[in-house]
Amino acid sequence: MAGNAFDLSGGLAPPDEIHVGGPPRDGIPALTDPAFVPAAQADFLAPDDRILGLTPGGEARAYPIAILNRHEIVNDGIGGRAVAVTYCPLCGTGVAFDALHTGRRVEFGVSGLLYNSDVLLYDRQTESLWSQIAKQAVTGPMKGQRKRARLRRQRLSTARHHRVLVRLVCLSSADRDLYRGSPALTLRHGLPDSPTNPTEPNPTR
């Protein structure tokens, strides 16, 4: 066992290229089934604030980057589907995962580990590590499995104009000052040098 108590042996990513990113496992807390508000009531965001949007089953939901900077993962259910919306503040990548496996919901957490400067997620059911940018599990019982849902990046003003049914993750007024900047960038300052542009793991390595 190594790296925030995850077993890195036999994985698709070389263990010596997986680094502890600063926070411990779940040191950056994922959100699960958060509250939502209509876009018109999202007074905690500016029109130019960036969001990640999902529209499965005709239902539209938006996940502000300002909130994802602090949590990196939102476990959610939308349009009858279980999904995990993820964001890596270090490389600015947003990826949504289909979070259903063998008919059961899979919940993801922040492992505190990085591979190629990109966040590694883990599923709480099997503790497999998932490469966010490669969109697949790289260690554990789920190794090699791929799960992805379509995700769109846009500005809040665009979402308000084109998606009248959009809902946004709710941020209370008491917490708004906490959602400025990214704790991940602070906690992970001074990590070993790694590629500027993350790449997918090579299963043949």
Solvent accessible surface area in square Angstrom, and as a share of the most:
residue,aa,sasa,rsa
1,M,163,0.73
2,A,56,0.43
3,G,21,0.20
4,N,37,0.19
5,A,60,0.46
6,F,3,0.01
7,D,72,0.37
8,L,14,0.07
9,S,79,0.51
10,G,61,0.59
11,G,24,0.24
12,L,28,0.14
13,A,1,0.01
14,P,29,0.18
15,P,73,0.46
16,D,116,0.60
17,E,54,0.24
18,I,15,0.08
19,H,58,0.26
20,V,75,0.43
21,G,0,0.00
22,G,43,0.41
23,P,4,0.02
24,P,89,0.56
25,R,64,0.23
26,D,55,0.28
27,G,37,0.36
28,I,3,0.01
29,P,74,0.47
30,A,18,0.14
31,L,40,0.20
32,T,59,0.34
33,D,81,0.42
34,P,26,0.17
35,A,71,0.55
36,F,45,0.19
37,V,26,0.15
38,P,45,0.28
39,A,7,0.06
40,A,97,0.75
41,Q,114,0.51
42,A,0,0.00
43,D,109,0.56
44,F,31,0.13
45,L,16,0.08
46,A,50,0.39
47,P,76,0.48
48,D,99,0.51
49,D,46,0.24
50,R,90,0.33
51,I,1,0.01
52,L,2,0.01
53,G,10,0.09
54,L,4,0.02
55,T,58,0.34
56,P,16,0.10
57,G,77,0.74
58,G,65,0.62
59,E,62,0.28
60,A,7,0.06
61,R,44,0.16
62,A,1,0.00
63,Y,1,0.00
64,P,1,0.00
65,I,6,0.03
66,A,30,0.23
67,I,3,0.02
68,L,0,0.00
69,N,28,0.14
70,R,72,0.26
71,H,19,0.08
72,E,0,0.00
73,I,0,0.00
74,V,0,0.00
75,N,1,0.01
76,D,4,0.02
77,G,35,0.33
78,I,2,0.01
79,G,33,0.32
80,G,89,0.86
81,R,93,0.34
82,A,14,0.11
83,V,2,0.01
84,A,0,0.00
85,V,0,0.00
86,T,0,0.00
87,Y,7,0.03
88,C,0,0.00
89,P,16,0.10
90,L,62,0.31
91,C,39,0.23
92,G,25,0.24
93,T,32,0.19
94,G,20,0.19
95,V,8,0.05
96,A,0,0.00
97,F,0,0.00
98,D,43,0.23
99,A,1,0.00
100,L,85,0.42
101,H,50,0.22
102,T,116,0.67
103,G,65,0.62
104,R,187,0.68
105,R,80,0.29
106,V,7,0.04
107,E,45,0.20
108,F,1,0.00
109,G,0,0.00
110,V,0,0.00
111,S,0,0.00
112,G,0,0.00
113,L,1,0.00
114,L,5,0.03
115,Y,7,0.03
116,N,15,0.08
117,S,25,0.16
118,D,1,0.01
119,V,1,0.00
120,L,1,0.01
121,L,0,0.00
122,Y,9,0.03
123,D,0,0.00
124,R,92,0.34
125,Q,103,0.46
126,T,48,0.28
127,E,81,0.36
128,S,0,0.00
129,L,0,0.00
130,W,0,0.00
131,S,2,0.02
132,Q,0,0.00
133,I,32,0.16
134,A,0,0.00
135,K,39,0.16
136,Q,7,0.03
137,A,0,0.00
138,V,0,0.00
139,T,1,0.01
140,G,36,0.35
141,P,108,0.68
142,M,6,0.03
143,K,91,0.39
144,G,39,0.37
145,Q,68,0.30
146,R,143,0.52
147,K,27,0.11
148,R,147,0.54
149,A,6,0.04
150,R,213,0.78
151,L,34,0.17
152,R,134,0.49
153,R,104,0.38
154,Q,27,0.12
155,R,114,0.42
156,L,0,0.00
157,S,46,0.30
158,T,53,0.31
159,A,0,0.00
160,R,79,0.29
161,H,138,0.62
162,H,127,0.57
163,R,59,0.22
164,V,126,0.72
165,L,110,0.55
166,V,4,0.02
167,R,84,0.31
168,L,0,0.00
169,V,3,0.01
170,C,55,0.33
171,L,14,0.07
172,S,56,0.36
173,S,81,0.52
174,A,91,0.71
175,D,53,0.28
176,R,79,0.29
177,D,96,0.50
178,L,110,0.55
179,Y,37,0.14
180,R,177,0.64
181,G,50,0.48
182,S,14,0.09
183,P,27,0.17
184,A,0,0.00
185,L,88,0.44
186,T,103,0.60
187,L,89,0.44
188,R,6,0.02
189,H,162,0.73
190,G,70,0.68
191,L,53,0.26
192,P,74,0.47
193,D,147,0.76
194,S,46,0.30
195,P,68,0.42
196,T,125,0.73
197,N,117,0.60
198,P,24,0.15
199,T,81,0.47
200,E,92,0.41
201,P,8,0.05
202,N,65,0.33
203,P,84,0.53
204,T,121,0.70
205,R,174,0.63
